[in-house]
């Protein structure tokens, strides 16, 4: 079910159901290098292609785990995993994250998301908990699983003119 079909009223009924599966996204060496520059995490296993091919147990450079984790946001947008009428969505936290398989440079990933809970937290505010699995094309085990929390703020009702 995509975001255009989801509503604040229908979300509680989606608990335990899949919100969707994103399109494939390529995690290339340029993305990994830019993340390394931004975070100052320039370990050779991420950025030194020749050394990683020769010495890494994976035979190639790998994406930072936190890079893969950060891709949950754009992959969620692709799914359309929030209800219509959201004025704002904020990261609220993570309940559980497990990094299971490294993402090699050039690999394609996608995300599968299931709604765990959807609770009102105040006027026009809802806490949405999702279980997200980042899959790697051609790999048996996923890159990661993460339970994410998002605070959703409903747009104010439109006033009749």
C-alpha positions as a printed NumPy array, in Angstrom:
array([[  0.   ,   0.   ,   0.   ],
       [  1.533,   3.33 ,  -0.953],
       [  1.451,   6.613,   0.925],
       [ -1.234,   8.052,  -1.344],
       [ -3.566,   5.255,  -0.171],
       [ -2.609,   5.445,   3.496],
       [ -4.454,   7.773,   5.851],
       [ -4.112,   8.544,   9.536],
       [ -7.366,   6.634,  10.023],
       [ -6.187,   3.534,   8.094],
       [ -2.716,   3.283,   9.663],
       [ -3.747,   1.382,  12.842],
       [ -5.271,  -1.297,  10.579],
       [ -1.922,  -1.651,   8.785],
       [ -0.076,  -2.789,  11.925],
       [  1.694,  -6.06 ,  11.128],
       [  1.33 ,  -5.528,   7.385],
       [  3.936,  -4.691,   4.774],
       [  3.992,  -1.02 ,   3.826],
       [  5.925,  -1.754,   0.651],
       [  9.181,  -2.566,  -1.062],
       [ 11.384,   0.149,  -2.539],
       [ 13.06 ,   0.228,  -5.924],
       [ 16.659,  -0.964,  -6.157],
       [ 19.352,   1.619,  -5.357],
       [ 23.025,   1.239,  -6.288],
       [ 25.551,   1.929,  -3.533],
       [ 28.572,   2.887,  -5.626],
       [ 32.106,   3.855,  -4.682],
       [ 31.363,   7.555,  -5.19 ],
       [ 28.552,   7.398,  -2.615],
       [ 30.854,   5.565,  -0.186],
       [ 33.674,   8.098,  -0.698],
       [ 31.312,  11.046,  -0.184],
       [ 29.987,   9.5  ,   3.027],
       [ 33.584,   8.953,   4.201],
       [ 34.376,  12.616,   3.532],
       [ 31.258,  13.822,   5.316],
       [ 31.742,  11.646,   8.406],
       [ 35.571,  11.613,   8.389],
       [ 35.415,   7.79 ,   8.557],
       [ 38.033,   7.027,   5.916],
       [ 38.97 ,   3.453,   6.845],
       [ 40.736,   1.714,   3.97 ],
       [ 38.084,  -1.023,   3.821],
       [ 35.686,   1.656,   2.555],
       [ 37.805,   3.989,   0.423],
       [ 40.983,   2.222,  -0.752],
       [ 39.675,   0.132,  -3.653],
       [ 42.929,  -1.668,  -4.488],
       [ 43.802,  -2.464,  -0.872],
       [ 40.23 ,  -3.662,  -0.212],
       [ 40.342,  -5.947,  -3.27 ],
       [ 43.614,  -7.425,  -2.044],
       [ 43.217,  -7.588,   1.742],
       [ 39.544,  -7.288,   2.636],
       [ 37.753, -10.511,   3.569],
       [ 34.981,  -9.288,   1.235],
       [ 37.235,  -8.883,  -1.821],
       [ 36.005,  -5.332,  -2.421],
       [ 35.418,  -2.066,  -0.609],
       [ 32.264,  -2.036,   1.499],
       [ 29.806,   0.679,   2.451],
       [ 29.848,   2.023,   5.98 ],
       [ 27.131,   0.424,   8.091],
       [ 25.856,   3.885,   8.977],
       [ 25.698,   4.803,   5.29 ],
       [ 23.438,   1.823,   4.688],
       [ 21.372,   2.756,   7.754],
       [ 21.03 ,   6.348,   6.51 ],
       [ 19.523,   5.116,   3.242],
       [ 16.385,   4.05 ,   5.104],
       [ 15.038,   7.598,   4.718],
       [ 15.185,   7.855,   0.907],
       [ 14.06 ,   4.241,   0.522],
       [ 11.061,   5.03 ,   2.77 ],
       [ 10.197,   7.975,   0.527],
       [ 10.304,   5.639,  -2.447],
       [  7.837,   3.29 ,  -0.731],
       [  5.535,   6.136,   0.268],
       [  5.29 ,   4.682,   3.765],
       [  3.595,   7.638,   5.462],
       [ -0.072,   8.582,   5.317],
       [ -1.511,  11.372,   3.224],
       [ -1.815,  14.662,   5.078],
       [  1.562,  14.587,   6.836],
       [  2.9  ,  18.099,   7.377],
       [  6.219,  16.85 ,   8.782],
       [  7.98 ,  13.613,   9.699],
       [ 10.878,  13.535,  12.16 ],
       [ 13.329,  10.795,  13.053],
       [ 12.463,   9.867,  16.616],
       [ 14.925,   7.048,  17.152],
       [ 15.819,   3.433,  16.647],
       [ 14.747,   0.529,  18.817],
       [ 16.939,  -2.127,  17.227],
       [ 19.582,  -2.209,  14.501],
       [ 21.582,  -5.208,  13.353],
       [ 24.194,  -5.079,  10.6  ],
       [ 24.123,  -8.565,   9.07 ],
       [ 25.903,  -8.466,   5.683],
       [ 28.301,  -5.81 ,   4.328],
       [ 27.21 ,  -3.943,   1.206],
       [ 29.989,  -4.131,  -1.383],
       [ 30.666,  -1.101,  -3.574],
       [ 28.47 ,  -1.366,  -6.664],
       [ 25.823,  -3.538,  -4.994],
       [ 22.118,  -2.843,  -5.356],
       [ 19.957,  -2.598,  -2.257],
       [ 16.253,  -2.181,  -1.584],
       [ 14.105,  -1.932,   1.508],
       [ 11.115,  -3.917,   2.705],
       [  9.104,  -2.14 ,   5.417],
       [  6.425,  -3.442,   7.793],
       [  4.389,  -1.317,  10.185],
       [  4.966,  -2.388,  13.806],
       [  2.82 ,   0.228,  15.572],
       [  1.069,   3.552,  15.026],
       [  0.151,   5.433,  18.2  ],
       [ -1.321,   8.886,  18.842],
       [  1.025,  11.001,  20.975],
       [ -0.818,  14.305,  21.139],
       [ -3.082,  16.475,  19.029],
       [ -2.121,  15.768,  15.421],
       [  0.985,  13.772,  16.414],
       [  1.576,  10.069,  15.858],
       [  4.519,   7.79 ,  16.612],
       [  5.118,   5.307,  13.793],
       [  7.323,   2.272,  14.373],
       [  8.477,   0.285,  11.337],
       [ 10.578,  -2.812,  10.851],
       [ 12.88 ,  -2.201,   7.883],
       [ 14.982,  -4.801,   6.118],
       [ 17.655,  -3.66 ,   3.652],
       [ 18.108,  -6.451,   1.118],
       [ 21.144,  -6.843,  -1.143],
       [ 20.537,  -8.071,  -4.676],
       [ 21.93 , -11.598,  -5.044],
       [ 22.645, -12.074,  -1.309],
       [ 20.793, -14.517,   0.91 ],
       [ 21.098, -12.455,   4.106],
       [ 20.05 ,  -8.801,   4.338],
       [ 22.469,  -5.944,   4.9  ],
       [ 20.607,  -4.83 ,   7.992],
       [ 17.377,  -4.834,   9.904],
       [ 16.273,  -1.758,  11.81 ],
       [ 13.253,  -0.805,  13.847],
       [ 12.772,   2.888,  13.223],
       [ 10.607,   5.421,  15.002],
       [  9.175,   8.47 ,  13.25 ],
       [  7.069,  11.236,  14.744],
       [  4.451,  12.283,  12.209],
       [  2.67 ,  15.619,  12.419],
       [ -0.643,  15.938,  10.638],
       [ -1.327,  19.001,   8.547],
       [ -3.932,  21.247,  10.135],
       [ -7.42 ,  20.831,   8.697],
       [ -8.209,  23.191,   5.839],
       [-10.54 ,  26.015,   6.727],
       [-13.46 ,  26.629,   4.403],
       [-13.344,  30.008,   2.706]])
